[in-house]
Amino acid sequence: MKKVITTLTIILIGYYIAEAQIDPKLLKRSTLDTAKQSLNMDAVYERPFITVGKLPVSLGGYMEANWQHSGTDGVSEGHQFQFRRMTLFVASTISKRIKFLSEIEFEPAEKEIAIEFAALDLELHPLLNLRGGMIMNPIGAFNQNHDGPKWEFTDRPIAMTQMLPATWSNAGFGIYGKHYNTNWMFGYEIYASSGFDNSIIANKENKTFLPAAKENTERFEEMASGQPLLTGKIAVRHNKIGEIGLSYMGGIYNKWLDDGIVIDDKRRLNIFAIDFNTTLPNLNTFITAEWAWINIDVPTTYSQQFGNKQQGGYADIVQPILKREILGWQNATINLACRFEYVDWNVGKFKETDENIGDELWSIMPGISFRPRPQTVLRANYRIQSQKDLLGNPPTKTAAIQFGVSTYF
């Protein structure tokens, strides 16, 4: 499979480079329409693409790279240069109301090539559209709206990537739709897909850890439980207030049946999430936040270090402080930003002592960013982080200075 993906990627890159030699007048770049009403669920299509003449295929992508210097309790690994990821988009309007979009990601650039999204959309009605293929489950907002150039921070939110498994993609099918009414907008998504397996409680982290399921590539062909993972989301937006979304993802995660013989109890995983974003009038302060709750049926034979409840989230505040021509770039922007994060991987108390179980983390990350154009960002962040172990011992303290770049292309 990797050889096929690698070959496809090389062909696309070669095609892209070759077409760059043609008359620039034939190249047309799609741009984001900031006046267009949209929801987080539209993020997969709200990306810049380049089309060549009347060819039916559009190409695009983004990259992220950064430098950082971090230390935990005074111990540091020194300077680190990281090429986080590069992603290629290939999209096509096959015919009227039939669209295809794929997202191929190199992450980290030298280790893994993966298809994050590759789906066919059939638009039957604004309120009823069909989608099938490799989908991104719409749990929360970040999983679908994760492109690096959209964010003022070099790191992705901890709760969404280390508690939830963003970016989380599965083979599946579903429906979605939207409705407009003056300043109001409503959207929904419902999908059945492949999903988790027993690795979420049997992994090298030695704790309940949902991202471990991403390593199981067999989920693209079969499900451990034999039953689909269900994901649903509803979102409401008012142009003058903002957007709020409520989502759910859940199902049986373990292998409980083998050749018709019951070998275990059915064990269920349930995730609930809420997300919100708004732009304050006059100040143009952008605020986005997300919180998730996880409930897992962990076998009673497991120790208490495997939590059956988890919760966490983040809040970003971005304040533009200057927008003008800078170094020849029209409407360049300088932003101040700050991210607040919290994760509790094991909510509850020890049975023996009735004391709170630790295994929690909080982080504050102030930063500044420079956008010479909306689709390119240079960002500098400073992370302050505190993390407690399972027993609630004095927390480890981490500090990190980071500088990164990210751009669509």
N, C-alpha and C positions, 0 to 999 in steps of 0.2 A: 504493500500500500504506500509506504514511504517513497519507494522508487517511482511509483506512478505520480505522486504529488510533486516530487522533485522534478521529474521530467516536464510536467505541466507548468510548473513555476518557471523553469528555464525557458520554455517556449514563450510564455507570456512576457518575461523580461526581454527576451530577444526581439519579440514583436514590438514591445514598447520602445526599445532603443531604435529599432529600424524605422519606426514611424516618426521618431523625433527628427529624422532627416528630411521629411517632406515639407512642403510649403506650409509655413506656420498659419497661413490664412485658412487652411483646411482643418486646423485644430480648433475645437470648441470646448471650453471648460465650463462645466455646469457649476453654478455658484449657489450657496445657501441663501434662500429667500428669508430674511429675518422678519419680514412682515407677514409671512405665511403662518397660519395657525397650525400648531403641531403639538404632539405629546411625546413623552419619552419613548413610547412604542414606535415612533417614526424614525428613531435614531439610525436604524440600519440603512435607511435610504437617504438620510440627510447628510450626505458626504459629497465632497467635490470629485467629479469624474471628468476625464478627458475623452471626447469622442472624435473620431477621425472621419470627416466627410459624412457619408451616409452609411458607414459600417454600423451594424446592429449592436456591436459590443463596445462598452465604455470601460475605461480602466482608471484606477486610482489607488491610493494607499496612504499609509503614514508610517513614520519611524519615531523612535525614542532612544535617546542616549543621555548618559549623565556621568558626573563625577561625584564621589562622596568621600567623606572622612568621618568615621563614626567610632565610638568607643563605649564600652559597657563596664561600669565600675572601674574606670580608669584604664582598662585594657583595650587597645585598638589594633586593628589589622593594617592601619596606615591608609594611604591613598588607594582608591579603587575607581577604575574607569570601567563603565558598564554600557554595553550596547543592549538595551533591554529587549527591544523587539522591532520587527518590521512586518507590516501587514500589507497585503495586496488585495484590492477589490476588483472583481470582474462582474459587471452587470449587463443585462440585456433586456430590452423590451421586445419580447418575442413576437407579440402582436398586440392588438388593442386589448387592454385589460389583462394581459398575461406577462408577468415580469419574472426575471430570475436575477438573483444576487448571490455572490459568494464572497467569503472572506477567508483568505489563506494567511496564516500567521506563522512567522519564524520567532519562537520565544522559548528560551533565550536564542539569540540569532544563530549560534553555532550548534545547538543541541536538538531542537525539536521543530518539526514542521507539522502543522495541524490545520485542518479545516474547521474553522469556528462557526461558520454559517454558510449554508448552500441550500437555498430554498426556492421553490417555485410558488408564486402567488397568482391566484386566479380571482380577479375582482368581479364578483357577481352583482354586488350592490354595496353602497357605502357602509351599510350595517352588516353585510355578510360577505366575507372574503375567505377563501380557502388557502392554506399554506401547508406545504409538505416538504420534507427533506431533512437537512441538518438545521435545527432551530436553536435559538438561544432562549432558554426558559425565562419567562418574564417575572422572575422573583425579585421584588424591589425595582430599582431603576438602574443601578450601576451596571448590572449584568448585560443589559442591552446598550447602554449609553456609556461605553468604557473607553472610547478612543482617546489616546494620549493628548492630542492637540486641544481637546476641549477643556483640559484641567490645568489648574495653576500649580500643581504639585507633582513632583517626580515619582512619588510612590502612590500606588493605588490604595484605597481605604482598607485597613487591616480587617475590619469586620466582614467586608464583602469578599475578601480573597483568602482569609485564613480561618474564618468561621463559616461563612458561606463559600462555595467553591467557584466564585467568578474568576474567569469567565466560564460559564457552565453551559455546554452545548450537548444536545442529544438528537438522535434520529427520532422523528415524530411527525405528527400531523395535527392540525387544528384549524380553528376559525378565529377571525378577528373582525372588528368593525369600528367605525367612528360616526359621530353625528355632530353637526354644527348647528348652533342657534344663537345668532348675533355674537355676544361676547362669551357665550358658553360653548364648551366642547366636551364631549363624552366619548370614551373609548373603552374597548374590552378586548381581551385575548383569552382563549381557552385551548390548551394543548394536551394531548396524550403522547407520551414519549418513553424512551428507555430511561434508565436512571441509576439509582444507587445500588450498592451491594454491601456485603458484610465487611468490606474494607474500612468502612467508616468507624468501626469499633475494633478492627483487627489490622493495625497499621504500625509503622515504625515510630510514630509519634507517641504510641502507647497511651492514647486517650481518645475520646470521641472527637473525630476529625473528619468532617465532611469532604474537604478537598482531596483526601486520599482516593476517593472514587474516580477522580479524573485520570488516574493512572491505568484504570481498567478499560482498555480499548475494545474489549469484547462487548461492551455495552452498546456499540454501534450495530451489533448483529443479533444479540439476544439479551434478555433480562434475567437477572439472577432469580427474581421472585416469580417470573412468568406473568406479572401483572404490571400494567403501565403506571408510570409516574404521571400524576395529574398536576397541571400548573394553570392557574387562572389569575387574571388581574382585571380590575376596573380602575379607571382614572377619570377625574373630572378637572377641567381647567376653566378658569375665568381670566380673561385677558388682563384685567386690572388687579387681580388677586394672586393668581398663581395656579399651580397644579398640585393635586394630591392624588396618590395612588394607593390602593390596597391590593395585596397579592397573597396568594397561597400556593404552596407546592407540597405534595405529599403522596405517600403510598407505602406499600409493603417493600422493604429493602432487602430482606434476607432470603436465602434459598431454603424454602420450607418443604418443598416437594421434589422428590427425585424418582423418576420412572414410576410415577403414580403412588409412591409411598411417602407418607407424611414423616419427615425427619426432624421437624422443629416447629415451634409455634410461629404464627405469622407475626412479624415484628414491624411496627409501623413508624414512619418518620413524618412529622408534620412541621411545616415552616410557615410562619406568618410574617409579613413585612408591610411597613408603611413608608412611603417616601413623599417628599414635599419639596417644591422649589418655587421661588418668587423673586421678583425684582422690585425693590422699594422705589416708589416714585421720587422724582427730584434728585435723590442721591445716586440712583442707579445701582444701589447695592444689591448684589446677587447672592441669594441664600439658597443652599440646597442641603437637604438632610435625609437620612435614611436610617431605619431601625428594624431589626429582625429578631424574632423569637423562634427558637428551635426546641422541639420536643421529640425525644427518641426513646423507643422501647428498648432499653438495654437489658440483656439477660441478668437475672439475679445472681448468677454465678460470677459475674464480673465484679471487680473491686470498685470502690467509690471514686477512684480516679477517672473512671469513665462516666462522664456526666450525662444525665438524661435530659437536662435542660441547659440551654445556652441562650445568651442574648448579647446584642451589641449593635453599634452603629456609629455614625459620624455626622458632623455638621460642618459645612464649608461656608465661609463668609468672604466674599470677594468685593473689594471696593475700588473702582476706578478713581485714580487721583489726577491723571493727566491724559488728555486726548488731543493731539495736535500733530502737525508735521514734525517728525523727528528724523534727522539725518537723511532727508529726502523721501521718507516713507509717509504718505498721506494718511491721516487718521490713525497714526500709531498710538498705542495705549500702554500706560503703565498702571499696574494694579497692585494694591496691597491685599494680602489674603491671609486667612488663618483657618486651620482645620483642627477640630476637636474630635477625639476618638475614644471609644471605650468598648472593651470586649470582656465578657465573663464566660469562659469556656465550661464552667461547672457551677451552675446556680444551685444553691442548696446548702444544707448543713450536714456535718458528720453525724452519723447515727449514734456513735458512742459518746460524743462530747457535746453535741448540740451546738457546736461552734461553726461559723461560716467556713465553707470550703473556699480555698483561694483560687489560684489559676485564673487571674484576671489581669487586665492591662488597661492603662490609659495613656494617651499621648496628646500633646499639643504641638502643632506645627505652623508657626508663622512663616510668611514668605512674601516675596515680591516678584512680579513677573513683568516682562516687556513683550508686547505683541506688535511687531512691525506691520503685521496684517492679521486679520482675525484667525487665519488658519495656521499661523506659526507662532510659537511661544518659546521664550527663553525664561527660565524660572530658577529662583534661588530660594531654598527652604532651610529651616533649622528645626530639627526634631528634638523634643524633650519627651522622654518616655519612661514610664515606671511599670514594672511587671512583677507580680507576686507569684510564688509557686503554689503548689497544691495545699501546703500546710500553712500558708499565710505568713511565712518568714519575711524578715525585712526585704523590701523589693529591690530588684536590680535596677540600676539607673542607666539609661542610655541617652547619649547625645549624638547628634549627627548634623553635619553641614553638607548640603547637597546643591549641586548646580546641574541643570539639565536643559536639553533642547528637544522639541518635538514639532513635527510639521506634517501636514497633509501634502501629498504631491500628486 
